[in-house]
Amino acid sequence: MAFITGLFLIDAPASALNNGEADNIESRVKTIRVGTSDYPYVSAQSFRYWLRTTLADHFRDDWQASPVYNEAKGKQQAYTAGDPIEYPDDDLFGYMRATKDETVTRVSPFRTSTLVSIAPVSLVSDFGVMARLQKGEGDKEGVLLHQHQFYRTTLQGLFSLDLNAAGTFTNQFRSGFQNLGAETIKKAQERGLQKIDALRAYRIPVNERIRRVQVLLQALGRIEGGAKQALHYTDVSPAFVIAAVTRGGNHAFGHCITTDGNGQPYIHHGSLQQAFTALSDDFVSGIYLGRVAGFMDTSQETLNALGLTTLHPREALGALVNDLAAHPEWFD
């Protein structure tokens, strides 16, 4: 079994990318409190929404988003089609579709972490007014007051993609692995999908499995999204990425980023060197490394010393996309 394992950084110079509940007149960002320190974060749900929206908006010729259905009025329930044969979205992001007729569920082959600030920050509360009211519509002065929080930081995220599970749909009677219902089993049989008796599974052709993963990685390289973009425009595409194909799902690069005294990111030489040495048997591919010039420039010497070639993040993910086509055995 092989996994694509990666880490990426988003440069957020003055941002409020994911907001929580408002407090009176103040819009608050989501944070993790550690002691007396605040670490802004973007939920995995938000990040996956950004990615799915990017796929739907920019890759519509290569990607079919699964339609979303609402349950009967009064129930807090919505679900996608639950058809991984037809929709790459259902295949790689997983689903749970429970109706009165049947329940199908799929563990997402694409796994993502919460995006968390690499260092604590001092949140800024920006005070503003709505002053374009007619006299008497607001308070005595004809204005409405509001506040919102924002921050300056670097957000780190991890991702992993199970290549064996991509395009492989199990029919096992347990939660997360009952991927197919009566209609999708019939569709699998009619389309002549490969049947894997040992797994109680059906599998689409490897060329299509590769293509779906390639499109997902291309979208990751140009992901768009985030809250408060009208006020705090932030490029949320990766400013740094490191990835590899590995034999297991454990993350090889989770501790390779550290910070200086000012909270700025740089490569932890010892962590990467240790990963390459202790986990050498786990690496199936080379290392795909991307860094935007002007971001983490002080780490280039460390990367050179480790013998790593640095590309733009989109180019690094593009190199991985190209290598997937040359190595269908990674999907076995």
C-alpha positions in Angstrom: 0.0 0.0 0.0 1.2 3.5 -0.9 0.3 6.9 0.4 1.0 10.4 -0.8 2.1 12.2 2.3 2.6 15.9 2.4 2.9 19.1 4.4 2.2 22.6 3.3 2.3 26.2 4.6 0.0 29.1 3.9 1.4 32.6 4.4 -1.3 34.7 6.1 0.1 38.3 6.5 -3.1 39.9 7.8 -6.0 37.5 7.6 -9.1 36.1 9.2 -9.6 32.9 7.1 -12.0 31.0 9.4 -14.3 32.7 11.8 -16.2 31.4 14.8 -19.2 32.8 16.7 -19.5 36.6 17.0 -19.3 38.2 20.4 -21.7 41.2 20.6 -20.4 43.5 17.8 -17.1 41.6 17.3 -16.5 38.9 14.7 -14.0 36.4 16.2 -11.5 34.1 14.4 -11.2 30.5 15.4 -8.3 29.9 17.8 -6.7 27.2 19.9 -5.8 28.4 23.4 -2.6 27.0 24.9 -2.0 28.4 28.3 -2.3 32.2 27.7 -1.4 32.0 24.0 -3.7 31.9 21.0 -3.0 29.9 17.8 -5.4 30.7 14.9 -6.6 27.8 12.9 -8.7 26.9 9.9 -10.9 23.9 10.4 -10.4 20.8 8.2 -14.0 21.2 7.1 -13.3 24.7 5.8 -10.1 23.7 4.0 -11.8 20.7 2.3 -14.6 23.1 1.2 -12.0 25.4 -0.3 -10.5 22.5 -2.2 -13.8 21.1 -3.4 -14.9 24.5 -4.6 -11.6 25.0 -6.4 -12.1 21.7 -8.1 -15.7 22.5 -9.1 -14.8 26.0 -10.4 -11.4 25.5 -12.1 -11.5 21.8 -13.1 -15.0 21.3 -14.3 -13.9 19.5 -17.4 -12.0 17.0 -15.4 -14.0 16.8 -12.2 -17.6 16.1 -11.4 -18.8 17.3 -8.0 -21.3 15.1 -6.4 -24.8 16.6 -6.0 -26.0 17.4 -2.5 -29.4 16.5 -1.3 -31.3 17.8 1.7 -33.4 15.4 3.9 -37.0 16.0 4.6 -37.9 19.4 6.1 -37.2 19.7 9.8 -34.2 17.3 9.8 -30.6 18.5 10.1 -29.4 16.1 7.4 -27.8 16.4 4.0 -25.8 14.1 1.9 -24.1 13.6 -1.5 -25.1 11.1 -4.1 -22.8 8.5 -2.5 -21.8 7.3 -5.9 -18.0 7.0 -6.1 -18.1 5.3 -9.5 -19.7 8.4 -11.1 -18.2 11.2 -9.0 -14.5 11.6 -8.1 -15.7 13.9 -5.3 -17.4 11.0 -3.6 -14.5 8.7 -4.3 -11.7 10.8 -2.8 -13.5 12.8 -0.1 -15.8 10.0 1.2 -19.5 10.3 2.3 -22.3 9.1 4.5 -25.7 8.7 2.9 -28.4 7.4 5.1 -32.0 7.1 3.8 -34.9 5.0 4.8 -33.9 2.5 2.1 -30.2 2.0 2.7 -27.1 3.4 4.3 -23.8 3.7 2.5 -20.6 5.2 4.0 -17.0 5.7 2.7 -13.9 6.6 4.7 -12.2 9.5 2.8 -9.0 8.3 1.1 -7.9 11.9 1.2 -7.1 12.9 4.8 -6.4 16.5 6.0 -5.4 18.1 9.2 -6.6 21.2 10.8 -4.5 24.2 9.5 -2.9 25.6 12.7 -0.6 28.6 13.2 3.0 27.5 13.7 3.4 30.1 16.5 1.2 31.9 19.0 0.0 35.3 17.9 -1.4 38.5 19.3 -4.9 38.9 17.8 -5.7 42.3 16.4 -9.2 43.7 16.9 -10.0 46.1 14.1 -12.6 48.8 14.9 -14.9 50.1 12.2 -18.1 52.0 11.5 -20.8 51.9 9.0 -21.2 55.7 8.4 -23.3 55.8 5.3 -26.6 55.7 7.1 -29.3 58.4 7.0 -29.5 60.4 10.2 -31.4 58.5 12.8 -31.1 55.0 11.3 -28.2 54.0 13.5 -27.3 55.4 16.9 -27.5 59.1 17.7 -24.7 59.9 15.3 -26.1 57.9 12.4 -23.3 55.2 12.5 -23.1 51.5 13.3 -20.1 50.2 15.2 -18.4 46.8 14.5 -15.2 45.0 15.2 -13.4 42.0 13.8 -10.3 40.0 14.7 -7.5 39.2 12.3 -3.9 37.9 12.6 -0.5 37.6 11.0 0.9 34.1 10.9 1.9 31.0 8.9 -0.6 28.2 8.9 0.6 24.6 8.6 -1.5 21.7 7.2 -0.9 18.0 6.7 -2.4 15.7 4.1 -2.4 12.1 3.2 -3.9 10.2 0.3 -4.4 6.4 0.3 -3.6 5.4 -3.3 -4.8 1.9 -2.8 -8.2 3.1 -1.6 -8.6 5.7 -4.4 -11.0 4.2 -6.9 -11.5 1.0 -4.9 -15.0 0.6 -3.4 -15.6 -2.0 -0.7 -18.9 -3.7 0.1 -18.1 -4.7 3.6 -20.7 -4.7 6.4 -19.1 -2.1 8.6 -19.2 1.6 9.0 -17.0 3.5 6.5 -16.6 0.4 4.3 -20.1 -0.2 3.0 -19.3 2.0 0.0 -21.9 0.6 -2.4 -25.6 0.2 -2.4 -27.9 -1.8 -4.6 -27.8 0.7 -7.5 -24.0 1.3 -7.4 -23.3 -2.4 -7.2 -25.4 -2.9 -10.3 -23.6 0.0 -12.0 -20.2 -1.6 -11.1 -21.3 -4.9 -12.7 -22.8 -3.3 -15.8 -19.6 -1.3 -16.4 -17.4 -4.3 -15.9 -15.4 -2.9 -13.0 -12.7 -5.2 -11.6 -14.1 -7.4 -8.8 -11.8 -8.1 -5.9 -13.3 -10.9 -3.9 -10.7 -10.8 -1.1 -11.8 -7.3 -0.3 -15.4 -7.6 -1.3 -14.7 -4.7 -3.6 -15.0 -3.3 -7.1 -12.2 -1.1 -8.7 -12.3 1.3 -11.6 -9.5 1.2 -14.2 -6.1 2.4 -13.0 -5.8 5.1 -15.6 -9.0 6.7 -14.2 -7.8 6.2 -10.6 -4.6 8.0 -11.5 -6.4 10.8 -13.3 -8.6 11.6 -10.3 -5.7 11.9 -7.9 -3.8 14.0 -10.4 -6.7 16.5 -10.7 -6.9 16.7 -6.9 -3.2 17.5 -6.5 -3.4 20.1 -9.3 -6.3 21.8 -7.4 -4.3 21.7 -4.2 -1.5 23.7 -5.9 -4.0 26.5 -6.8 -6.5 26.3 -4.0 -8.6 29.4 -3.4 -11.0 30.4 -0.5 -11.1 31.8 3.0 -13.3 34.2 4.9 -12.9 38.0 5.0 -11.2 38.1 1.6 -12.8 41.4 0.7 -11.0 43.0 3.7 -7.9 40.8 4.1 -7.2 39.3 0.7 -4.9 36.3 1.3 -3.4 33.9 -1.2 -4.2 30.5 0.4 -2.3 28.4 -2.2 0.7 26.8 -0.6 3.8 29.0 -0.2 5.7 25.9 0.8 5.0 22.2 0.2 6.9 18.9 0.8 5.5 15.6 -0.3 6.5 12.0 -1.1 5.0 8.6 -1.8 5.4 6.4 1.2 4.6 2.8 2.1 2.6 3.7 5.2 0.1 6.4 6.3 2.3 7.8 9.1 3.5 11.3 8.4 7.2 11.6 7.6 7.3 15.4 7.6 5.1 16.4 10.5 8.0 18.0 12.5 10.1 19.4 9.8 8.9 23.0 10.3 10.0 25.1 13.3 10.1 28.8 14.1 12.6 31.4 15.1 12.2 33.9 17.9 9.8 36.0 15.8 7.5 33.2 14.9 8.9 32.9 11.4 9.1 29.4 9.8 12.2 27.6 8.8 13.3 24.1 8.0 14.4 21.9 11.0 17.4 20.3 9.5 17.7 17.5 12.1 14.0 16.5 11.7 14.3 16.1 7.9 17.6 14.4 8.2 16.2 12.0 10.8 13.2 11.3 8.6 15.4 10.4 5.6 17.5 8.1 7.7 15.1 6.4 10.1 12.3 6.2 7.5 14.3 5.5 4.4 12.6 2.1 3.8 9.2 3.9 3.8 10.0 6.2 0.9 8.7 4.8 -2.5 9.4 8.0 -4.4 11.8 11.0 -4.3 10.9 14.2 -2.4 8.7 16.8 -4.1 9.6 20.2 -2.6 8.2 23.6 -3.5 8.9 27.0 -2.1 7.8 30.4 -3.3 10.8 32.7 -3.6 10.7 35.4 -0.9 9.2 33.0 1.6 11.5 31.0 4.0 14.6 32.2 2.0 16.7 31.4 5.0 15.9 27.7 4.7 17.4 27.3 1.2 20.9 26.6 2.5 19.5 23.8 4.6 17.5 22.4 1.7 20.7 22.5 -0.5 22.7 20.7 2.2 20.1 17.9 2.2 20.4 17.6 -1.6 16.8 18.7 -2.2 15.8 20.4 -5.4 13.4 23.3 -4.9 10.7 24.3 -7.3 7.6 26.5 -7.1 4.9 24.7 -5.0 2.7 24.3 -8.1 5.6 22.9 -10.0 6.5 20.5 -7.2 3.0 19.1 -7.1 3.0 19.0 -11.0 6.1 16.8 -10.8 4.3 14.4 -8.5 1.3 14.5 -10.8 3.5 13.5 -13.7 5.2 10.7 -11.8 1.9 9.2 -10.8 1.2 8.4 -14.4 4.6 6.6 -14.7 4.0 4.4 -11.6 0.6 2.7 -11.7 2.1 0.1 -9.3 1.8 2.7 -6.5 -2.0 2.2 -6.7 -1.8 -1.6 -6.1 
